[in-house]
Amino acid sequence: MPSARWVKLGRLSNPGASPLSKAALSLLPFHVRFHNSMDLTILKMARALDSTDNISALPKPFGIGAVFVAITLMIFTSGCADVRHELTARAQQLPEFFSGATTSEGYWRGDDVRGQARIVVHVAEQRAYFYKGHRLVGESTVSTGKPGFDTPPGHYRVIQKDKDHISSEFGDYVDGSGQVVKSNIDIRKDSQPAGTHFDGARMPYFMRFNGGYGMHAGYVPRFRASHGCIRLPTRMARHFFENAPDDTPVIVKRD
């Protein structure tokens, strides 16, 4: 049998391989390794490897993509609904364990980079770019203001940060039992049904940059859908929030 490529936990022992942490493998219901670039062997449960010192690594040309392929195959071939649901939930957590991994949401490669932070948002592209100095270190899909609630273009700066922000203007009208009676409302424009109260929308990792406008984690449907704020996927919103201090330039462009 061809020899597998192995890597010591936390330290490369083969320049052609990249390390996978136990935390990452604990998300998988199997242990994977490549005997060569075309031979994926699914081995035993990763959770049984608590005392293992050496674990398999994926060659760089495959990396996270190979793991997602393996998980996808298992999701669609598994005959057990509970297994499929568990695999799907675990797959959604995987990007956090692969430094610099690119997904449909974007990527982040700025943890070890120094330089002044700067955020540039292109409304036409529905993308946001994070720079440190002159180096692009992160990119994210976004959802800006829908027609009639356009995110205004211009040059701004971060003027407030609130990790657990709750909107005082947007949210739902709910009844006494907590049931939503009227959703996605603007308290300034939408009438309040009798017997309801306002429940402000949660906007995690909020960074205000212009009056009531800010960037925050939220629903990102890949088109303009917000009331004017710039929504990011939660994973990317967290990276932007943690790396953009107060006074960070925020540039919003139409093109």
C-alpha positions in Angstrom: 0.0 0.0 0.0 1.4 3.5 -0.9 2.5 5.4 2.1 0.2 8.0 3.5 1.3 11.6 4.1 1.4 12.3 7.9 1.7 15.4 9.9 2.5 15.9 13.6 -0.3 17.8 15.3 0.4 21.5 15.1 3.6 21.0 13.1 4.2 20.1 9.4 6.4 17.1 8.8 5.8 17.1 5.1 5.9 20.3 3.0 3.2 18.8 0.7 0.7 18.5 3.4 -1.3 20.9 5.6 -2.3 20.2 9.2 -5.8 19.5 10.4 -6.4 20.1 14.1 -8.2 17.7 16.4 -10.8 20.4 16.8 -11.5 20.3 13.0 -11.5 16.5 12.9 -13.8 16.3 15.8 -16.4 17.8 13.6 -16.1 14.9 11.2 -17.8 11.5 11.7 -14.8 9.9 10.0 -11.0 10.1 9.7 -9.7 10.8 6.2 -6.4 10.5 4.5 -4.9 10.4 1.0 -2.7 7.6 -0.1 -2.3 9.6 -3.3 -4.0 12.5 -4.9 -6.8 10.4 -6.3 -7.3 7.9 -3.5 -9.5 9.1 -0.6 -9.8 6.5 2.1 -12.4 7.0 4.8 -11.1 5.5 8.0 -12.5 5.2 11.5 -14.3 7.7 13.6 -12.2 10.8 14.3 -13.6 11.1 17.8 -11.9 7.8 18.7 -8.5 9.4 18.1 -8.3 11.3 21.4 -4.9 9.7 22.2 -3.5 9.6 18.7 -0.3 11.7 18.3 -0.2 11.6 14.5 -3.2 12.2 12.2 -3.6 12.3 8.5 -3.3 15.5 6.6 -4.8 16.5 3.2 -2.5 17.5 0.4 -2.7 21.3 -0.3 -4.4 20.9 -3.7 -7.4 19.4 -1.9 -7.5 20.8 1.6 -11.0 21.8 2.8 -12.5 21.1 -0.6 -11.8 17.4 -0.3 -13.3 17.3 3.2 -16.5 19.0 1.9 -16.7 16.6 -1.0 -16.4 13.7 1.4 -19.1 15.1 3.7 -21.4 15.9 0.8 -21.2 12.3 -0.5 -22.0 11.0 2.9 -24.9 13.4 3.3 -26.5 12.3 0.1 -25.8 8.6 0.4 -26.7 8.2 4.1 -30.0 6.5 4.6 -30.5 7.9 8.0 -32.1 11.4 8.3 -30.5 12.0 11.7 -27.0 11.3 10.3 -27.6 13.6 7.4 -28.7 16.4 9.7 -25.7 16.0 11.9 -23.3 15.9 9.0 -24.8 19.1 7.5 -24.6 20.9 10.8 -21.0 19.9 11.3 -20.0 20.8 7.7 -21.3 24.4 8.3 -18.7 24.7 11.1 -15.7 23.5 9.2 -14.5 26.9 7.7 -13.6 28.1 11.2 -10.9 25.4 11.5 -9.2 26.0 8.1 -7.1 29.1 8.2 -7.6 31.1 5.0 -10.2 28.8 3.6 -12.2 30.3 0.8 -15.9 29.5 0.8 -18.9 31.0 -1.0 -19.1 33.5 1.9 -15.5 34.7 1.3 -12.2 34.3 3.1 -10.1 35.7 5.9 -6.3 35.7 6.0 -5.5 38.7 8.1 -4.8 37.3 11.6 -1.1 37.6 11.4 -0.9 40.7 9.1 -0.1 44.1 10.4 -1.2 47.4 8.9 -3.9 50.0 9.1 -7.3 48.5 8.6 -9.6 49.7 5.7 -12.9 48.4 4.5 -14.1 48.9 0.9 -17.7 47.9 -0.1 -18.7 47.6 -3.7 -22.5 47.8 -4.0 -22.7 46.6 -7.6 -20.6 43.5 -6.7 -22.3 42.9 -3.3 -18.8 42.3 -1.9 -16.7 43.8 0.9 -12.9 43.9 1.0 -10.8 44.2 4.1 -7.3 45.7 3.8 -4.4 45.9 6.2 -2.1 48.5 4.8 -2.0 47.8 1.1 -2.6 44.1 1.5 -6.0 42.6 0.9 -6.6 40.1 3.7 -10.3 39.4 3.6 -13.3 39.3 1.3 -17.0 38.8 2.0 -20.3 38.6 0.2 -22.7 41.3 1.6 -26.3 42.4 1.2 -26.7 46.2 1.1 -29.8 48.4 1.1 -32.7 47.4 -1.2 -34.2 49.9 -3.6 -35.7 52.7 -1.6 -33.3 52.0 1.3 -30.0 52.4 -0.6 -26.8 52.3 1.3 -25.3 55.7 0.6 -21.9 55.8 -1.2 -19.1 57.8 0.4 -16.1 57.8 2.6 -16.8 57.1 6.3 -15.2 55.9 9.5 -16.2 53.4 12.1 -17.8 55.5 14.9 -19.3 52.8 17.1 -18.9 49.1 17.7 -21.4 46.9 19.5 -20.9 43.1 19.5 -24.5 42.4 20.7 -26.4 45.3 19.1 -30.2 45.3 19.0 -31.9 47.7 16.6 -34.2 50.4 17.9 -35.8 50.9 14.5 -36.0 47.5 12.7 -37.5 44.2 13.9 -40.8 42.5 14.5 -44.1 43.2 16.2 -44.9 40.3 18.5 -47.8 39.5 20.8 -47.7 38.6 24.5 -46.9 35.0 23.9 -43.9 35.9 21.7 -45.5 35.0 18.4 -44.5 37.3 15.5 -47.5 39.2 14.3 -45.8 41.5 11.8 -42.2 40.8 10.7 -39.3 42.8 9.3 -40.8 46.2 10.2 -39.5 49.7 10.3 -40.9 51.2 13.5 -40.9 54.7 11.9 -43.2 53.6 9.1 -45.1 50.5 9.9 -48.2 50.7 12.1 -48.2 48.6 15.3 -51.1 46.0 15.6 -53.1 46.2 18.8 -51.8 44.0 21.6 -48.2 43.7 20.2 -44.9 45.2 21.2 -41.7 45.9 19.3 -38.9 43.3 19.3 -35.7 44.8 17.9 -33.7 42.9 15.3 -30.4 41.3 16.6 -27.4 42.8 14.7 -24.3 41.0 16.0 -20.9 42.5 15.4 -22.4 45.9 14.6 -20.1 48.7 13.4 -21.7 52.0 12.8 -20.1 54.2 10.2 -22.7 56.8 9.2 -25.7 57.9 11.3 -28.0 54.9 11.4 -26.0 52.9 8.9 -23.6 50.2 9.9 -22.2 46.8 9.1 -23.4 43.7 11.0 -24.0 40.0 10.8 -27.4 39.1 9.2 -29.2 37.4 6.4 -27.2 37.6 3.2 -29.3 36.5 0.1 -26.7 37.6 -2.4 -28.7 40.6 -3.5 -29.7 44.0 -2.0 -32.2 43.2 0.8 -31.4 45.4 3.8 -32.9 48.6 5.1 -29.6 50.4 4.3 -27.1 48.6 6.5 -24.4 46.3 5.1 -25.1 42.7 6.2 -22.3 40.1 6.3 -22.4 36.3 7.0 -21.7 35.8 10.7 -18.3 34.3 10.3 -17.1 37.2 8.1 -18.8 39.8 10.3 -16.8 38.5 13.3 -13.5 38.8 11.4 -14.2 42.3 10.2 -15.4 43.4 13.7 -12.4 42.0 15.5 -9.9 43.6 13.2 -11.5 47.0 12.6 -10.8 49.4 15.5 -12.7 52.6 16.0 -12.0 55.2 13.2 -11.3 52.5 10.6 -12.1 54.0 7.1 -15.2 52.5 5.4 -15.5 53.3 1.7 -18.8 52.5 0.0 -18.7 52.5 -3.8 -21.6 52.1 -6.3 -19.5 50.3 -8.9 
